[in-house]
């Protein structure tokens, strides 16, 4: 049950809305997911979001937190992602135009 939820969450996160900046990393993360390397896959995803300052919604952040919890990972390691949370659609639209 937990494995199924982790995989579902990761598939929801690893979509193409994050643009070409992390496209290669998303491909690598999906490959890791296929080999049950969930933690490594999510770590790559989170690090690349932060490295490229890609804004995320509160819902995305909550999904990331839920997935880390399911994997029994200390959430304090990923508090830096709170800097990326967007407050409204305007910020997201401004990013996509950049």
N, C-alpha and C positions, 0 to 999 in steps of 0.2 A: 504494500500500500504506500509506504513512504517513498520507495523507489519510483513508483508510478507518478506520484505527485511532484517529486524532484524533476523528473524528466519532462513532465507537462510544463512546469514553471520555466525550466530552461528553454524549452522550445518557444514559449511565449516571449521570452526575453530576447532570444537570438533571431530577431526578425531584421528586416532590411531598412527600418525607419531611421537608423543611425547614420546612414550615408556611406559614401565611399571611403572615408577616412579610416574606418575600422573594418572594411569589407573582408580583407585578408584574415584579420583576427577572428571575425565571425565564422569564417570557413574553418579555421583551426579549432575554434570552440565547438562547432558542430561535430567535427571529426572526433574530438575528445569525448563528446557526449555519446557518440556511437560506441566508444570503447569503455563506457562507464567511468570515465574520469571527470565526474561532475564538478568536484571542487576546483580542479585545475581549469576546467572550462569556464566556470563562473568567475574565477580569479582573473583570467585573461580578459574577460568581458569588462569587469569592473575597473581593472587597471587602465584599459584603453579608453573607457568613458572618461576617466579622470585625466589621463594624459592629454587627450584632445579637448578637454573641457566641454564635453557634449552634455547639454542639459537633459535632465530626465524629469518625468512627472513624479508626483508623490506616489501614485499608484505603482509606477515602475520601481521606485525605491522600496515600497512596501513588499513588492513581489521578491525583490532581491533579498530583503531581510527575512522573509518567510522561508525562502529557499536555503539561506545560510542556517537558519534555525533547524530546519529539517535535517541538515547535514551535521548538526552539533558543532558549528563553528562559532567562535567568540565574535560577536557582532562588533565589538570595539575596534577590531582590525579594519573595519570598513566604514567607520564614521565619516571619513573624508568625503564620502559620496554625498553627504548632506549638502555640501557646497554646490552641487550640480542641480539640485531640485529647483525646478521652475515654479513660479508662483502663478503664472497665467499663460495663455496661448500666445500673447504678444512676444514674450521672450523667445518662445520656441520658433515663431515665425521669423524673428530677427536672426536667429541662428541659422535657419535653413537657407536664408538669403546670402549668408556670408560665404 
